[in-house]
Amino acid sequence: MSSGVCFGQSQTSSAHSYSVHALKHPIRIEKKEKTEKKDGNYLFWQNSGLISGAKAGNLRDGWGNNPSGRYLTSLMLHVDTPLASRWAEIMLRRALILKALPRDVSPQGWIAARANLLLQLGEADAARALIQKSGLAPDALLLDATVKTVLATADPAGLCPLLPYFANTDLKDANETLVRALCAGLGGDDAVSSWLFSRANYKGDQTDRKLAQKLALAGSHDNHTIHINRGEVGHLTPWRFGMATAAGLLLPDYLYGSLNPAYWAFLARSTMIPARSRVTAIRKAAVLGVFSNSALVDFYSSLSASDNEHDNNDLVINDDIPNLKQAYINRDETSRVKAIENLIRNGDDADEHYAGMILTARAASYITPNKRYRDIIPDLLGAMFSAGFDQAATRWASAVKDMDKEQSDPAWILLALGSPDKVMDLSRNHIRHFIEQTNQSDPWRGRMAVAALAGLDRIDEEESWWFQIHYDNFLHDENSWVKALDKAALSHAPATVALLVAIGMQNRSWRSVAPSTFYHMLKAMKKVGLENEARMMAVEMMSRT
């Protein structure tokens, strides 16, 4: 983190949605370990995840010493997505793809629980890589997770190798007869496929059958006889998403409204759908944590390369892409700052603004600190911190110190929370000034600021208590979640802490997170070596609210 390099983010791109370096470059096994290959547990450990502790950075201690798989999988079932925090999602994804071999859980159950949670987060490619890496014959749990993953990645042909495992298994997301009919068609056996589809021609809604049949007839003249109107898809299911997307059918936005936003992330990585039709999905996926700054910029660059395909009323082509080019390559710094401002402040809600910050993170890091940009400094800092560019952001400390207190407060709190070191004035008077100014319009932000400063140890225990008492903002809770979090922190189990933080973050809105909850999260994260992520999470909270 101190290097200022973007860390911990998905390397998703529009063409290759999830780049798993552990798959491209298998981890070498030392000679002394090769004798252990005969041990089945060792073999499963090697295939139980995508990255080992040695390559896991701050998460190298994983789930702790001899963790209970039953306990961990139970926790995973209690995570209700989406998470309020993008950085909580990034941290949890990294934890879920770690190599690990907990006790009292079957290998299939351990893979399935993590794959299902990755899918809930929108991480379809990570879930697929995790399942493929395991090489396990699926039981009912793993089969269910695998089917969901195949549908989320819009690869219906991936269902065909699973057919031998369908017998005597009740699958919620796939009809066995439809799968057999689809696979027969994809295999060129049109007669069998047609017969099986006729058997599946049940009364009522024919959408599931028609979507599968259109795919089964792909490449044949009969394909054109299957007509599917977007309006026919009354509600979205994993099957309908997977089949429609594989067929290149873009479903209307309103179908995604009542679903887990993970479906937006699934759509974002689906190259079967034209890139221009995925702009909204890509931006939402970035805010969720599935797409990184570099992936977002690469995606917009791909749009620019084919902008002749779009109409003259396309705001993305006419406004966003020219602004993005200006933000990164204009020789005039003032023009670059103006372009960044346009991209960040474009949109109607906080999530749209945050997507703009992620998009411009690298461009913001190239701006020379100067207090003349006082009106946009908080946005520039928020952009840099959104991608983990903390060193670049810290360069602005002097410029912010030169500003009046009234003007500098929004930027001051970001640097106070996000910089690797204490670079801002954290005296009681300065913090008090910020809280009282903030309380005039938004008391919750003032309470959260105190929680973050205390949780990150930016103020000592005595100062923390003074602020808690003075502003009636008590941060110490006693409940089962706090006890579990404290226990994981004392056991130095960063992956378990990441999972428990996700449980505390399972809200669509940051404003549903209580200051006391946030304090305990940051405290535990710092204790297990996740201070970098804790700082970024604290800045994210201030930037998005």
Legacy VTK file of the C-alpha trace (Angstrom):
# vtk DataFile Version 3.0
C-alpha trace
ASCII
DATASET POLYDATA
POINTS 545 float
0.000 0.000 0.000
2.757 2.381 0.862
4.082 2.029 -2.640
1.038 3.832 -3.947
0.258 0.954 -6.266
-3.352 -0.104 -6.753
-3.713 -3.230 -4.607
-6.319 -5.797 -3.811
-8.562 -5.037 -6.755
-10.022 -7.293 -9.364
-7.997 -7.338 -12.551
-11.182 -7.631 -14.555
-11.193 -6.360 -18.102
-13.777 -6.344 -20.816
-12.060 -9.054 -22.793
-10.668 -11.256 -20.026
-13.019 -10.787 -17.120
-10.915 -12.320 -14.379
-7.191 -12.791 -14.636
-6.077 -15.347 -12.064
-2.288 -15.262 -12.037
-2.158 -18.411 -9.920
-3.678 -20.314 -12.826
-1.357 -18.876 -15.465
1.737 -19.322 -13.330
1.252 -22.295 -10.975
2.945 -21.900 -7.624
6.149 -23.902 -7.495
6.406 -26.647 -4.897
9.702 -27.022 -3.126
11.425 -30.392 -3.508
10.997 -31.246 0.149
7.226 -30.918 -0.254
6.901 -33.194 -3.263
6.842 -36.308 -1.075
3.642 -35.026 0.497
1.752 -35.237 -2.801
0.640 -38.764 -1.871
-1.456 -37.285 0.924
-4.999 -36.612 -0.315
-5.395 -33.683 2.087
-2.257 -32.074 0.711
-3.516 -32.506 -2.840
-6.817 -30.877 -1.946
-5.012 -28.027 -0.178
-3.101 -27.361 -3.405
-6.401 -27.121 -5.307
-8.548 -25.553 -2.596
-8.033 -21.994 -3.789
-6.319 -19.715 -6.258
-3.630 -18.045 -4.149
-1.447 -19.323 -1.324
-0.679 -17.437 1.862
2.761 -16.498 0.535
1.114 -14.524 -2.264
-1.832 -13.234 -0.244
-0.194 -10.103 1.173
-2.018 -8.874 4.277
-4.218 -11.981 4.201
-1.302 -14.414 4.390
-2.455 -15.822 7.756
-5.773 -16.713 6.140
-8.462 -18.220 8.335
-6.144 -18.683 11.306
-4.735 -21.804 12.936
-6.838 -24.969 12.461
-10.109 -23.161 11.653
-13.513 -24.841 11.787
-14.935 -25.226 8.295
-18.414 -25.753 9.710
-18.208 -22.412 11.513
-16.839 -20.570 8.472
-19.401 -21.969 6.038
-22.134 -21.073 8.527
-20.853 -17.490 8.566
-20.833 -17.430 4.765
-24.520 -18.324 4.747
-25.195 -15.262 6.906
-23.726 -12.760 4.439
-26.528 -10.864 2.745
-25.260 -8.975 -0.282
-24.703 -6.360 -1.603
-22.210 -4.950 0.870
-22.221 -1.256 1.658
-18.473 -0.995 1.069
-16.574 -1.604 -2.156
-13.373 -2.219 -0.191
-15.128 -4.782 2.015
-16.041 -6.675 -1.170
-12.484 -6.518 -2.504
-11.106 -7.772 0.806
-13.651 -10.588 1.074
-13.048 -11.756 -2.492
-9.341 -12.107 -1.782
-10.132 -14.071 1.386
-12.490 -16.451 -0.407
-9.968 -17.479 -3.058
-7.208 -18.317 -0.569
-5.885 -21.862 -0.428
-7.055 -23.362 2.841
-8.024 -26.691 4.377
-10.277 -26.168 7.416
-11.424 -29.055 9.568
-14.919 -30.581 9.873
-16.122 -29.693 6.367
-16.064 -31.738 3.171
-13.860 -30.499 0.316
-16.965 -30.117 -1.872
-18.819 -28.206 0.831
-15.872 -25.859 1.375
-15.578 -25.057 -2.341
-19.355 -24.712 -2.768
-19.803 -22.302 0.152
-17.085 -19.979 -1.119
-18.241 -20.178 -4.742
-21.808 -19.332 -3.734
-20.664 -16.306 -1.753
-18.447 -15.152 -4.624
-21.505 -15.330 -6.882
-23.494 -13.248 -4.407
-20.745 -10.636 -4.605
-20.893 -10.635 -8.424
-17.564 -12.445 -8.794
-18.669 -15.022 -11.376
-15.236 -15.559 -12.897
-13.594 -16.000 -9.501
-16.253 -18.569 -8.567
-15.700 -20.437 -11.819
-11.920 -20.448 -11.392
-12.274 -21.712 -7.813
-14.505 -24.609 -8.871
-12.375 -25.536 -11.873
-9.183 -25.441 -9.826
-10.600 -27.880 -7.268
-11.116 -30.678 -9.818
-13.633 -32.323 -7.474
-16.496 -34.593 -8.521
-19.539 -32.585 -7.436
-21.888 -33.649 -4.689
-25.319 -31.984 -4.449
-23.942 -28.784 -2.876
-21.078 -28.357 -5.318
-23.281 -29.281 -8.281
-25.749 -26.553 -7.321
-22.929 -23.994 -7.025
-21.431 -25.133 -10.333
-24.747 -24.811 -12.187
-25.232 -21.303 -10.784
-21.700 -20.388 -11.833
-22.148 -21.714 -15.373
-25.337 -19.667 -15.734
-23.765 -16.541 -14.219
-20.925 -16.752 -16.748
-23.467 -17.296 -19.563
-21.772 -20.489 -20.738
-24.639 -22.971 -21.164
-22.377 -25.544 -22.835
-20.742 -25.857 -19.416
-23.895 -27.610 -18.195
-23.342 -30.595 -20.488
-20.409 -32.223 -18.615
-22.546 -32.001 -15.464
-25.403 -34.134 -16.814
-24.116 -37.430 -15.308
-24.435 -35.824 -11.857
-28.016 -34.583 -12.350
-29.657 -37.923 -11.493
-31.593 -37.909 -8.214
-30.602 -34.287 -7.605
-33.178 -31.568 -7.101
-31.739 -28.469 -8.769
-33.563 -25.203 -8.311
-31.925 -23.337 -11.181
-31.944 -25.895 -14.011
-34.495 -28.291 -15.494
-32.784 -31.586 -16.356
-34.903 -32.224 -19.461
-34.155 -28.754 -20.819
-30.445 -29.236 -20.168
-30.451 -32.591 -21.976
-32.325 -31.050 -24.909
-29.931 -28.099 -25.028
-26.845 -30.307 -24.920
-28.200 -32.621 -27.621
-28.717 -29.596 -29.857
-25.281 -28.181 -29.130
-23.846 -31.616 -29.940
-25.549 -31.647 -33.338
-28.227 -34.240 -32.520
-31.176 -32.134 -33.660
-33.714 -34.976 -33.673
-33.081 -35.929 -30.045
-32.954 -32.272 -29.076
-36.322 -31.573 -30.722
-37.909 -34.591 -29.039
-36.614 -33.598 -25.626
-37.790 -30.020 -26.066
-41.249 -31.312 -26.957
-41.246 -33.252 -23.681
-40.297 -30.074 -21.856
-43.088 -28.126 -23.545
-44.955 -27.772 -20.279
-47.996 -25.587 -19.878
-47.627 -21.992 -18.819
-44.578 -19.765 -19.293
-42.518 -21.008 -22.244
-39.663 -18.527 -21.788
-37.207 -21.011 -20.255
-37.767 -23.530 -23.047
-37.617 -20.956 -25.849
-34.349 -19.475 -24.592
-32.700 -22.895 -24.396
-34.104 -23.962 -27.769
-32.800 -20.837 -29.476
-29.317 -21.681 -28.227
-29.650 -25.345 -29.181
-30.497 -24.307 -32.742
-27.652 -21.787 -32.992
-26.167 -21.864 -36.471
-29.130 -23.675 -38.033
-31.884 -22.202 -40.200
-34.441 -23.195 -37.574
-32.859 -20.759 -35.143
-34.788 -17.925 -36.764
-38.111 -19.633 -36.056
-37.640 -19.141 -32.299
-38.756 -15.606 -31.549
-38.215 -14.193 -28.077
-39.424 -10.745 -27.172
-37.531 -9.027 -24.375
-40.856 -8.192 -22.807
-41.702 -11.890 -22.514
-39.146 -12.347 -19.741
-41.440 -11.392 -16.903
-38.846 -11.917 -14.179
-35.172 -12.773 -14.110
-33.773 -16.098 -12.893
-30.244 -17.533 -13.143
-31.439 -19.735 -16.032
-32.991 -16.862 -17.964
-29.995 -14.619 -17.451
-27.537 -17.288 -18.581
-29.516 -18.394 -21.626
-30.534 -14.924 -22.796
-27.046 -13.497 -22.384
-25.436 -16.434 -24.188
-27.887 -15.824 -27.040
-26.876 -12.154 -27.159
-30.286 -11.001 -25.942
-30.001 -7.869 -23.799
-32.697 -7.962 -21.143
-34.401 -4.712 -20.071
-32.897 -2.829 -17.129
-36.061 -2.980 -15.039
-35.621 -6.742 -14.598
-32.442 -6.097 -12.606
-34.079 -3.616 -10.244
-35.391 -6.045 -7.638
-32.440 -8.455 -7.823
-29.064 -8.634 -6.165
-26.810 -6.128 -8.001
-24.492 -9.091 -8.621
-26.464 -9.579 -11.838
-25.142 -6.242 -13.079
-21.631 -7.581 -12.530
-22.509 -10.769 -14.423
-23.754 -8.654 -17.328
-20.675 -6.418 -17.187
-18.324 -9.320 -17.984
-20.557 -10.839 -20.692
-18.835 -10.065 -23.971
-21.704 -11.629 -25.919
-23.576 -8.366 -25.281
-22.324 -5.283 -27.210
-19.952 -3.161 -25.145
-22.037 0.006 -25.415
-24.998 -1.832 -23.893
-22.901 -2.750 -20.848
-21.793 0.732 -19.751
-24.294 0.937 -16.891
-23.426 -2.591 -15.783
-19.679 -1.913 -15.900
-20.011 1.204 -13.751
-22.181 -0.602 -11.211
-19.704 -3.498 -11.134
-16.885 -1.053 -10.403
-18.799 0.443 -7.477
-19.472 -3.062 -6.149
-15.726 -3.805 -6.247
-15.730 -6.332 -9.096
-14.066 -4.022 -11.650
-10.929 -1.969 -10.988
-9.860 1.456 -12.228
-7.663 -0.071 -14.930
-10.464 -2.381 -16.097
-12.881 0.535 -16.273
-10.463 2.667 -18.301
-9.713 -0.269 -20.617
-13.426 -0.742 -21.193
-13.967 2.910 -22.119
-10.949 2.703 -24.411
-12.564 -0.207 -26.240
-15.660 1.942 -26.750
-13.529 4.747 -28.129
-11.905 2.406 -30.627
-15.297 1.579 -32.122
-17.139 4.856 -31.596
-18.205 4.943 -35.235
-20.751 2.257 -34.365
-22.741 4.605 -32.147
-25.259 7.367 -32.814
-24.729 11.077 -32.361
-26.991 11.228 -29.292
-24.812 8.816 -27.314
-23.702 10.757 -24.215
-21.017 8.207 -23.328
-19.355 8.636 -26.711
-19.953 12.371 -27.010
-19.155 13.408 -23.433
-17.543 10.750 -21.241
-14.905 9.447 -23.651
-13.678 12.915 -24.736
-13.517 13.916 -21.058
-11.622 10.734 -20.207
-9.090 11.430 -22.952
-8.671 14.991 -21.691
-8.288 13.761 -18.112
-5.386 11.505 -19.012
-3.526 13.120 -21.918
-4.201 16.869 -22.090
-0.970 18.831 -21.606
-2.815 21.601 -19.780
-3.309 20.557 -16.163
-6.287 22.851 -15.584
-8.067 21.205 -18.507
-7.291 17.781 -17.052
-8.746 18.785 -13.695
-11.877 20.129 -15.382
-12.312 16.877 -17.309
-11.929 14.842 -14.096
-14.504 17.071 -12.418
-16.960 16.513 -15.284
-16.563 12.739 -15.074
-16.965 12.597 -11.293
-19.899 14.967 -11.018
-21.744 13.412 -13.920
-24.759 11.403 -12.756
-27.647 11.748 -10.364
-26.594 9.816 -7.266
-23.666 9.051 -4.982
-22.920 5.713 -6.651
-22.636 7.378 -10.058
-20.246 9.944 -8.606
-18.186 7.182 -7.004
-18.036 5.322 -10.328
-16.601 8.531 -11.782
-13.979 8.594 -9.033
-12.934 5.014 -9.802
-12.760 5.847 -13.516
-10.503 8.868 -12.939
-8.325 7.496 -10.114
-5.110 7.224 -12.113
-5.665 10.564 -13.858
-6.212 12.259 -10.482
-2.913 10.857 -9.210
-1.067 12.745 -11.984
-2.326 16.192 -10.919
0.241 18.436 -9.188
-1.035 19.390 -5.697
-2.175 23.010 -5.593
-4.703 24.737 -3.356
-6.134 26.602 -6.364
-8.093 23.395 -7.033
-9.695 23.704 -3.583
-13.232 23.104 -4.849
-12.401 19.708 -6.337
-9.608 18.515 -4.022
-11.995 16.232 -2.053
-13.084 14.593 -5.314
-9.492 14.191 -6.480
-8.556 12.597 -3.164
-11.629 10.370 -3.195
-10.691 9.218 -6.695
-7.113 8.362 -5.722
-8.130 6.528 -2.559
-10.809 4.562 -4.466
-7.986 2.728 -6.249
-5.579 2.596 -3.315
-3.253 5.376 -4.516
-2.584 6.583 -0.990
0.932 7.918 -1.565
-0.252 10.093 -4.450
-3.111 11.385 -2.307
-0.806 12.155 0.630
1.163 14.580 -1.561
-1.819 16.936 -1.214
-1.363 17.362 2.551
0.610 20.613 2.235
-1.907 22.136 -0.158
-4.774 21.270 2.175
-2.926 22.690 5.200
-2.555 26.001 3.353
-6.324 26.324 2.984
-8.736 27.915 5.460
-10.342 25.489 7.901
-13.803 26.066 6.468
-12.600 25.183 2.975
-10.255 22.387 3.929
-12.521 20.252 6.149
-13.803 17.847 3.423
-10.250 17.192 2.186
-8.746 17.223 5.696
-10.859 14.285 6.909
-9.951 12.180 3.843
-6.229 12.680 4.419
-6.611 12.255 8.183
-8.141 8.817 7.587
-6.492 7.615 4.393
-2.831 8.596 4.545
-0.362 5.892 5.616
0.979 8.223 8.314
-0.490 11.009 10.419
0.073 13.958 8.085
-2.772 16.222 9.204
-3.475 18.169 12.386
-5.393 15.759 14.626
-5.659 18.011 17.649
-8.847 18.010 19.684
-9.698 21.516 18.495
-9.383 20.629 14.820
-11.425 17.432 15.124
-14.018 19.279 17.184
-14.257 21.990 14.540
-14.869 19.356 11.860
-17.535 17.547 13.906
-19.429 20.714 14.798
-19.360 21.958 11.210
-20.523 18.554 9.985
-23.218 18.220 12.653
-25.000 21.259 11.258
-26.030 19.306 8.161
-25.192 15.640 8.762
-24.606 14.429 12.351
-24.147 10.815 11.181
-20.988 11.742 9.245
-19.561 13.418 12.331
-20.161 10.303 14.435
-18.677 8.077 11.722
-15.597 10.303 11.500
-14.948 9.848 15.236
-15.510 6.090 14.896
-13.012 5.920 12.029
-10.364 8.048 13.748
-10.649 5.928 16.896
-10.793 2.608 15.041
-7.654 3.448 13.074
-5.870 4.677 16.246
-5.471 8.135 14.739
-6.530 9.432 18.144
-5.589 7.778 21.439
-7.962 6.119 23.900
-8.270 9.204 26.104
-9.192 11.463 23.183
-11.580 8.855 21.851
-13.428 8.690 25.166
-13.621 12.488 25.335
-15.323 12.654 21.934
-17.628 9.739 22.745
-18.799 11.348 25.976
-18.935 14.912 24.662
-20.997 13.999 21.594
-22.954 11.092 23.099
-21.444 8.730 20.531
-20.478 5.567 22.397
-18.536 3.095 20.275
-18.140 -0.005 22.442
-20.756 -2.686 21.757
-21.248 -6.096 23.363
-22.982 -8.610 21.122
-22.265 -11.956 19.468
-20.921 -10.342 16.284
-18.448 -8.154 18.201
-17.328 -11.148 20.271
-16.751 -13.207 17.116
-14.850 -10.327 15.512
-12.668 -9.816 18.584
-11.961 -13.550 18.779
-10.910 -13.668 15.105
-8.663 -10.651 15.620
-7.028 -12.163 18.724
-6.486 -15.417 16.778
-4.915 -13.383 13.979
-7.263 -14.729 11.318
-7.535 -11.902 8.742
-9.737 -13.877 6.337
-12.217 -14.573 9.140
-12.139 -10.887 10.061
-12.881 -10.019 6.412
-15.871 -12.370 6.473
-17.217 -10.931 9.727
-16.730 -7.387 8.421
-18.845 -8.366 5.406
-21.588 -9.555 7.762
-21.487 -6.148 9.440
-21.544 -4.431 6.036
-24.507 -6.274 4.542
-26.461 -3.147 3.759
-27.131 -1.482 0.435
-26.373 1.898 1.979
-23.465 3.186 4.021
-25.948 5.091 6.171
-27.271 1.817 7.526
-23.878 1.151 9.140
-23.734 2.262 12.776
-20.660 4.181 14.044
-20.060 1.584 16.774
-20.169 -1.228 14.193
-17.714 0.627 11.974
-15.370 1.247 14.908
-15.171 -2.461 15.775
-14.566 -3.376 12.117
-11.651 -0.992 11.697
-10.153 -1.928 15.064
-10.182 -5.644 14.193
-8.855 -5.080 10.675
-5.954 -3.021 11.984
-5.123 -5.669 14.587
-4.762 -8.444 11.958
-2.678 -6.420 9.507
-5.483 -5.136 7.281
-4.811 -1.495 8.107
-4.438 -0.537 4.439
-7.897 -1.849 3.625
-9.294 -0.265 6.800
-7.985 3.156 5.780
-9.421 2.840 2.272
-12.758 1.747 3.713
-12.850 4.756 6.027
-12.144 7.149 3.152
-14.738 5.396 1.000
-17.340 6.015 3.692
-16.603 9.759 3.703
-16.417 9.972 -0.106
-19.730 8.233 -0.759
-21.896 9.946 1.849
LINES 1 546
545 0 1 2 3 4 5 6 7 8 9 10 11 12 13 14 15 16 17 18 19 20 21 22 23 24 25 26 27 28 29 30 31 32 33 34 35 36 37 38 39 40 41 42 43 44 45 46 47 48 49 50 51 52 53 54 55 56 57 58 59 60 61 62 63 64 65 66 67 68 69 70 71 72 73 74 75 76 77 78 79 80 81 82 83 84 85 86 87 88 89 90 91 92 93 94 95 96 97 98 99 100 101 102 103 104 105 106 107 108 109 110 111 112 113 114 115 116 117 118 119 120 121 122 123 124 125 126 127 128 129 130 131 132 133 134 135 136 137 138 139 140 141 142 143 144 145 146 147 148 149 150 151 152 153 154 155 156 157 158 159 160 161 162 163 164 165 166 167 168 169 170 171 172 173 174 175 176 177 178 179 180 181 182 183 184 185 186 187 188 189 190 191 192 193 194 195 196 197 198 199 200 201 202 203 204 205 206 207 208 209 210 211 212 213 214 215 216 217 218 219 220 221 222 223 224 225 226 227 228 229 230 231 232 233 234 235 236 237 238 239 240 241 242 243 244 245 246 247 248 249 250 251 252 253 254 255 256 257 258 259 260 261 262 263 264 265 266 267 268 269 270 271 272 273 274 275 276 277 278 279 280 281 282 283 284 285 286 287 288 289 290 291 292 293 294 295 296 297 298 299 300 301 302 303 304 305 306 307 308 309 310 311 312 313 314 315 316 317 318 319 320 321 322 323 324 325 326 327 328 329 330 331 332 333 334 335 336 337 338 339 340 341 342 343 344 345 346 347 348 349 350 351 352 353 354 355 356 357 358 359 360 361 362 363 364 365 366 367 368 369 370 371 372 373 374 375 376 377 378 379 380 381 382 383 384 385 386 387 388 389 390 391 392 393 394 395 396 397 398 399 400 401 402 403 404 405 406 407 408 409 410 411 412 413 414 415 416 417 418 419 420 421 422 423 424 425 426 427 428 429 430 431 432 433 434 435 436 437 438 439 440 441 442 443 444 445 446 447 448 449 450 451 452 453 454 455 456 457 458 459 460 461 462 463 464 465 466 467 468 469 470 471 472 473 474 475 476 477 478 479 480 481 482 483 484 485 486 487 488 489 490 491 492 493 494 495 496 497 498 499 500 501 502 503 504 505 506 507 508 509 510 511 512 513 514 515 516 517 518 519 520 521 522 523 524 525 526 527 528 529 530 531 532 533 534 535 536 537 538 539 540 541 542 543 544
